[in-house]
Amino acid sequence: MLEEIISEFDKFSRALRRRDREAFQAMMNRARTHASAASYNARATPTESLIVSILLEHEKEIEELKARK
């Protein structure tokens, strides 16, 4: 299901500049790492699960940057 949502962004991804496309694809790849956890939330839509997965990865990066200070 997550892959279907991600594939809906294929045209969007192709329209991005190379640097942005690479960042977008990296973001989607990080979201994929939470696909199994997302399947446990039956009430969330696949899009909501994708967004939460992306937010989680961003939060982890923020925490890592804070720890480097």
Backbone as XML, in Angstrom:
<?xml version="1.0"?>
<chain id="A" units="angstrom">
  <residue number="1" name="MET">
    <atom name="N" x="0.816" y="-1.187" z="0.000"/>
    <atom name="CA" x="0.000" y="0.000" z="0.000"/>
    <atom name="C" x="0.864" y="1.257" z="0.000"/>
  </residue>
  <residue number="2" name="LEU">
    <atom name="N" x="1.910" y="1.281" z="0.820"/>
    <atom name="CA" x="2.802" y="2.432" z="0.867"/>
    <atom name="C" x="3.447" y="2.668" z="-0.499"/>
  </residue>
  <residue number="3" name="GLU">
    <atom name="N" x="3.845" y="1.601" z="-1.151"/>
    <atom name="CA" x="4.459" y="1.730" z="-2.473"/>
    <atom name="C" x="3.497" y="2.351" z="-3.489"/>
  </residue>
  <residue number="4" name="GLU">
    <atom name="N" x="2.215" y="2.055" z="-3.352"/>
    <atom name="CA" x="1.226" y="2.648" z="-4.248"/>
    <atom name="C" x="1.165" y="4.158" z="-4.044"/>
  </residue>
  <residue number="5" name="ILE">
    <atom name="N" x="1.179" y="4.582" z="-2.798"/>
    <atom name="CA" x="1.146" y="6.015" z="-2.495"/>
    <atom name="C" x="2.410" y="6.686" z="-3.041"/>
  </residue>
  <residue number="6" name="ILE">
    <atom name="N" x="3.548" y="6.073" z="-2.791"/>
    <atom name="CA" x="4.805" y="6.642" z="-3.276"/>
    <atom name="C" x="4.812" y="6.720" z="-4.799"/>
  </residue>
  <residue number="7" name="SER">
    <atom name="N" x="4.302" y="5.700" z="-5.454"/>
    <atom name="CA" x="4.300" y="5.698" z="-6.925"/>
    <atom name="C" x="3.402" y="6.787" z="-7.502"/>
  </residue>
  <residue number="8" name="GLU">
    <atom name="N" x="2.424" y="7.244" z="-6.720"/>
    <atom name="CA" x="1.578" y="8.343" z="-7.178"/>
    <atom name="C" x="2.369" y="9.640" z="-7.316"/>
  </residue>
  <residue number="9" name="PHE">
    <atom name="N" x="3.538" y="9.696" z="-6.701"/>
    <atom name="CA" x="4.384" y="10.883" z="-6.772"/>
    <atom name="C" x="5.462" y="10.773" z="-7.854"/>
  </residue>
  <residue number="10" name="ASP">
    <atom name="N" x="5.402" y="9.745" z="-8.700"/>
    <atom name="CA" x="6.424" y="9.553" z="-9.727"/>
    <atom name="C" x="6.561" y="10.758" z="-10.659"/>
  </residue>
  <residue number="11" name="LYS">
    <atom name="N" x="5.455" y="11.258" z="-11.173"/>
    <atom name="CA" x="5.518" y="12.403" z="-12.085"/>
    <atom name="C" x="6.062" y="13.633" z="-11.368"/>
  </residue>
  <residue number="12" name="PHE">
    <atom name="N" x="5.620" y="13.838" z="-10.140"/>
    <atom name="CA" x="6.125" y="14.945" z="-9.336"/>
    <atom name="C" x="7.637" y="14.824" z="-9.186"/>
  </residue>
  <residue number="13" name="SER">
    <atom name="N" x="8.099" y="13.637" z="-8.834"/>
    <atom name="CA" x="9.522" y="13.400" z="-8.628"/>
    <atom name="C" x="10.321" y="13.679" z="-9.898"/>
  </residue>
  <residue number="14" name="ARG">
    <atom name="N" x="9.830" y="13.208" z="-11.029"/>
    <atom name="CA" x="10.532" y="13.424" z="-12.296"/>
    <atom name="C" x="10.588" y="14.897" z="-12.687"/>
  </residue>
  <residue number="15" name="ALA">
    <atom name="N" x="9.624" y="15.685" z="-12.230"/>
    <atom name="CA" x="9.588" y="17.109" z="-12.574"/>
    <atom name="C" x="10.540" y="17.952" z="-11.723"/>
  </residue>
  <residue number="16" name="LEU">
    <atom name="N" x="11.049" y="17.387" z="-10.655"/>
    <atom name="CA" x="11.949" y="18.122" z="-9.769"/>
    <atom name="C" x="13.336" y="18.263" z="-10.383"/>
  </residue>
  <residue number="17" name="ARG">
    <atom name="N" x="14.047" y="19.290" z="-9.933"/>
    <atom name="CA" x="15.457" y="19.417" z="-10.312"/>
    <atom name="C" x="16.206" y="18.244" z="-9.710"/>
  </residue>
  <residue number="18" name="ARG">
    <atom name="N" x="17.336" y="17.917" z="-10.287"/>
    <atom name="CA" x="18.064" y="16.725" z="-9.884"/>
    <atom name="C" x="18.328" y="16.676" z="-8.370"/>
  </residue>
  <residue number="19" name="ARG">
    <atom name="N" x="18.837" y="17.781" z="-7.811"/>
    <atom name="CA" x="19.148" y="17.794" z="-6.372"/>
    <atom name="C" x="17.891" y="17.574" z="-5.541"/>
  </residue>
  <residue number="20" name="ASP">
    <atom name="N" x="16.800" y="18.222" z="-5.922"/>
    <atom name="CA" x="15.537" y="18.054" z="-5.201"/>
    <atom name="C" x="14.988" y="16.643" z="-5.369"/>
  </residue>
  <residue number="21" name="ARG">
    <atom name="N" x="15.141" y="16.094" z="-6.573"/>
    <atom name="CA" x="14.654" y="14.735" z="-6.835"/>
    <atom name="C" x="15.404" y="13.727" z="-5.972"/>
  </residue>
  <residue number="22" name="GLU">
    <atom name="N" x="16.712" y="13.913" z="-5.857"/>
    <atom name="CA" x="17.515" y="13.014" z="-5.027"/>
    <atom name="C" x="17.083" y="13.103" z="-3.563"/>
  </residue>
  <residue number="23" name="ALA">
    <atom name="N" x="16.829" y="14.318" z="-3.086"/>
    <atom name="CA" x="16.371" y="14.499" z="-1.706"/>
    <atom name="C" x="14.987" y="13.879" z="-1.511"/>
  </residue>
  <residue number="24" name="PHE">
    <atom name="N" x="14.119" y="14.074" z="-2.489"/>
    <atom name="CA" x="12.765" y="13.504" z="-2.420"/>
    <atom name="C" x="12.817" y="11.983" z="-2.383"/>
  </residue>
  <residue number="25" name="GLN">
    <atom name="N" x="13.633" y="11.405" z="-3.236"/>
    <atom name="CA" x="13.749" y="9.950" z="-3.269"/>
    <atom name="C" x="14.353" y="9.411" z="-1.973"/>
  </residue>
  <residue number="26" name="ALA">
    <atom name="N" x="15.313" y="10.133" z="-1.411"/>
    <atom name="CA" x="15.894" y="9.719" z="-0.124"/>
    <atom name="C" x="14.838" y="9.767" z="0.971"/>
  </residue>
  <residue number="27" name="MET">
    <atom name="N" x="13.998" y="10.800" z="0.935"/>
    <atom name="CA" x="12.927" y="10.928" z="1.926"/>
    <atom name="C" x="11.949" y="9.759" z="1.811"/>
  </residue>
  <residue number="28" name="MET">
    <atom name="N" x="11.594" y="9.385" z="0.592"/>
    <atom name="CA" x="10.675" y="8.262" z="0.388"/>
    <atom name="C" x="11.323" y="6.955" z="0.841"/>
  </residue>
  <residue number="29" name="ASN">
    <atom name="N" x="12.608" y="6.808" z="0.591"/>
    <atom name="CA" x="13.307" y="5.597" z="1.028"/>
    <atom name="C" x="13.328" y="5.477" z="2.546"/>
  </residue>
  <residue number="30" name="ARG">
    <atom name="N" x="13.510" y="6.622" z="3.229"/>
    <atom name="CA" x="13.487" y="6.588" z="4.691"/>
    <atom name="C" x="12.085" y="6.256" z="5.198"/>
  </residue>
  <residue number="31" name="ALA">
    <atom name="N" x="11.073" y="6.741" z="4.516"/>
    <atom name="CA" x="9.690" y="6.428" z="4.910"/>
    <atom name="C" x="9.412" y="4.929" z="4.756"/>
  </residue>
  <residue number="32" name="ARG">
    <atom name="N" x="10.013" y="4.319" z="3.756"/>
    <atom name="CA" x="9.813" y="2.881" z="3.531"/>
    <atom name="C" x="10.286" y="2.041" z="4.712"/>
  </residue>
  <residue number="33" name="THR">
    <atom name="N" x="11.252" y="2.563" z="5.456"/>
    <atom name="CA" x="11.781" y="1.779" z="6.578"/>
    <atom name="C" x="10.745" y="1.587" z="7.678"/>
  </residue>
  <residue number="34" name="HIS">
    <atom name="N" x="9.662" y="2.362" z="7.638"/>
    <atom name="CA" x="8.622" y="2.261" z="8.659"/>
    <atom name="C" x="7.338" y="1.606" z="8.134"/>
  </residue>
  <residue number="35" name="ALA">
    <atom name="N" x="7.410" y="0.985" z="6.982"/>
    <atom name="CA" x="6.215" y="0.390" z="6.371"/>
    <atom name="C" x="5.579" y="-0.666" z="7.267"/>
  </residue>
  <residue number="36" name="SER">
    <atom name="N" x="6.396" y="-1.496" z="7.897"/>
    <atom name="CA" x="5.810" y="-2.545" z="8.740"/>
    <atom name="C" x="5.140" y="-1.945" z="9.978"/>
  </residue>
  <residue number="37" name="ALA">
    <atom name="N" x="5.734" y="-0.919" z="10.567"/>
    <atom name="CA" x="5.117" y="-0.269" z="11.730"/>
    <atom name="C" x="3.812" y="0.414" z="11.325"/>
  </residue>
  <residue number="38" name="ALA">
    <atom name="N" x="3.796" y="1.013" z="10.163"/>
    <atom name="CA" x="2.594" y="1.705" z="9.690"/>
    <atom name="C" x="1.425" y="0.743" z="9.512"/>
  </residue>
  <residue number="39" name="SER">
    <atom name="N" x="1.715" y="-0.501" z="9.205"/>
    <atom name="CA" x="0.644" y="-1.472" z="8.985"/>
    <atom name="C" x="-0.121" y="-1.791" z="10.279"/>
  </residue>
  <residue number="40" name="TYR">
    <atom name="N" x="0.462" y="-1.465" z="11.424"/>
    <atom name="CA" x="-0.205" y="-1.723" z="12.698"/>
    <atom name="C" x="-1.271" y="-0.694" z="13.043"/>
  </residue>
  <residue number="41" name="ASN">
    <atom name="N" x="-1.267" y="0.432" z="12.354"/>
    <atom name="CA" x="-2.252" y="1.469" z="12.627"/>
    <atom name="C" x="-3.368" y="1.367" z="11.591"/>
  </residue>
  <residue number="42" name="ALA">
    <atom name="N" x="-4.331" y="0.545" z="11.864"/>
    <atom name="CA" x="-5.412" y="0.269" z="10.910"/>
    <atom name="C" x="-6.296" y="1.489" z="10.665"/>
  </residue>
  <residue number="43" name="ARG">
    <atom name="N" x="-6.332" y="2.410" z="11.618"/>
    <atom name="CA" x="-7.202" y="3.579" z="11.473"/>
    <atom name="C" x="-6.600" y="4.648" z="10.572"/>
  </residue>
  <residue number="44" name="ALA">
    <atom name="N" x="-5.290" y="4.671" z="10.437"/>
    <atom name="CA" x="-4.634" y="5.684" z="9.613"/>
    <atom name="C" x="-4.725" y="5.311" z="8.142"/>
  </residue>
  <residue number="45" name="THR">
    <atom name="N" x="-4.841" y="6.325" z="7.311"/>
    <atom name="CA" x="-4.797" y="6.081" z="5.864"/>
    <atom name="C" x="-3.338" y="5.846" z="5.466"/>
  </residue>
  <residue number="46" name="PRO">
    <atom name="N" x="-3.106" y="5.230" z="4.325"/>
    <atom name="CA" x="-1.720" y="5.043" z="3.876"/>
    <atom name="C" x="-0.968" y="6.368" z="3.745"/>
  </residue>
  <residue number="47" name="THR">
    <atom name="N" x="-1.655" y="7.407" z="3.311"/>
    <atom name="CA" x="-1.005" y="8.714" z="3.186"/>
    <atom name="C" x="-0.610" y="9.254" z="4.550"/>
  </residue>
  <residue number="48" name="GLU">
    <atom name="N" x="-1.477" y="9.091" z="5.541"/>
    <atom name="CA" x="-1.142" y="9.531" z="6.900"/>
    <atom name="C" x="0.063" y="8.764" z="7.432"/>
  </residue>
  <residue number="49" name="SER">
    <atom name="N" x="0.108" y="7.482" z="7.169"/>
    <atom name="CA" x="1.245" y="6.671" z="7.613"/>
    <atom name="C" x="2.533" y="7.128" z="6.941"/>
  </residue>
  <residue number="50" name="LEU">
    <atom name="N" x="2.459" y="7.468" z="5.663"/>
    <atom name="CA" x="3.626" y="7.969" z="4.942"/>
    <atom name="C" x="4.112" y="9.274" z="5.570"/>
  </residue>
  <residue number="51" name="ILE">
    <atom name="N" x="3.193" y="10.181" z="5.838"/>
    <atom name="CA" x="3.551" y="11.476" z="6.420"/>
    <atom name="C" x="4.164" y="11.310" z="7.803"/>
  </residue>
  <residue number="52" name="VAL">
    <atom name="N" x="3.571" y="10.464" z="8.628"/>
    <atom name="CA" x="4.115" y="10.230" z="9.972"/>
    <atom name="C" x="5.502" y="9.611" z="9.881"/>
  </residue>
  <residue number="53" name="SER">
    <atom name="N" x="5.707" y="8.713" z="8.950"/>
    <atom name="CA" x="7.027" y="8.095" z="8.768"/>
    <atom name="C" x="8.067" y="9.140" z="8.386"/>
  </residue>
  <residue number="54" name="ILE">
    <atom name="N" x="7.706" y="10.038" z="7.490"/>
    <atom name="CA" x="8.617" y="11.105" z="7.076"/>
    <atom name="C" x="8.905" y="12.030" z="8.256"/>
  </residue>
  <residue number="55" name="LEU">
    <atom name="N" x="7.863" y="12.403" z="8.999"/>
    <atom name="CA" x="8.062" y="13.261" z="10.169"/>
    <atom name="C" x="8.969" y="12.599" z="11.200"/>
  </residue>
  <residue number="56" name="LEU">
    <atom name="N" x="8.807" y="11.312" z="11.406"/>
    <atom name="CA" x="9.656" y="10.589" z="12.352"/>
    <atom name="C" x="11.119" y="10.666" z="11.932"/>
  </residue>
  <residue number="57" name="GLU">
    <atom name="N" x="11.377" y="10.448" z="10.668"/>
    <atom name="CA" x="12.757" y="10.518" z="10.176"/>
    <atom name="C" x="13.314" y="11.930" z="10.327"/>
  </residue>
  <residue number="58" name="HIS">
    <atom name="N" x="12.504" y="12.932" z="10.061"/>
    <atom name="CA" x="12.961" y="14.317" z="10.246"/>
    <atom name="C" x="13.260" y="14.599" z="11.717"/>
  </residue>
  <residue number="59" name="GLU">
    <atom name="N" x="12.416" y="14.118" z="12.585"/>
    <atom name="CA" x="12.635" y="14.308" z="14.015"/>
    <atom name="C" x="13.950" y="13.656" z="14.461"/>
  </residue>
  <residue number="60" name="LYS">
    <atom name="N" x="14.212" y="12.470" z="13.949"/>
    <atom name="CA" x="15.461" y="11.791" z="14.285"/>
    <atom name="C" x="16.664" y="12.607" z="13.829"/>
  </residue>
  <residue number="61" name="GLU">
    <atom name="N" x="16.568" y="13.200" z="12.650"/>
    <atom name="CA" x="17.661" y="14.025" z="12.141"/>
    <atom name="C" x="17.842" y="15.275" z="12.993"/>
  </residue>
  <residue number="62" name="ILE">
    <atom name="N" x="16.757" y="15.888" z="13.414"/>
    <atom name="CA" x="16.832" y="17.069" z="14.278"/>
    <atom name="C" x="17.513" y="16.711" z="15.591"/>
  </residue>
  <residue number="63" name="GLU">
    <atom name="N" x="17.099" y="15.604" z="16.192"/>
    <atom name="CA" x="17.702" y="15.170" z="17.450"/>
    <atom name="C" x="19.192" y="14.880" z="17.280"/>
  </residue>
  <residue number="64" name="GLU">
    <atom name="N" x="19.541" y="14.287" z="16.163"/>
    <atom name="CA" x="20.959" y="14.002" z="15.902"/>
    <atom name="C" x="21.754" y="15.301" z="15.761"/>
  </residue>
  <residue number="65" name="LEU">
    <atom name="N" x="21.208" y="16.274" z="15.084"/>
    <atom name="CA" x="21.878" y="17.566" z="14.927"/>
    <atom name="C" x="22.017" y="18.283" z="16.272"/>
  </residue>
  <residue number="66" name="LYS">
    <atom name="N" x="20.996" y="18.209" z="17.106"/>
    <atom name="CA" x="21.066" y="18.821" z="18.425"/>
    <atom name="C" x="22.161" y="18.166" z="19.271"/>
  </residue>
  <residue number="67" name="ALA">
    <atom name="N" x="22.286" y="16.873" z="19.161"/>
    <atom name="CA" x="23.278" y="16.138" z="19.951"/>
    <atom name="C" x="24.707" y="16.495" z="19.545"/>
  </residue>
  <residue number="68" name="ARG">
    <atom name="N" x="24.883" y="16.945" z="18.344"/>
    <atom name="CA" x="26.225" y="17.309" z="17.856"/>
    <atom name="C" x="26.715" y="18.629" z="18.427"/>
  </residue>
  <residue number="69" name="LYS">
    <atom name="N" x="25.817" y="19.455" z="18.920"/>
    <atom name="CA" x="26.212" y="20.773" z="19.445"/>
    <atom name="C" x="27.137" y="20.664" z="20.622"/>
  </residue>
</chain>
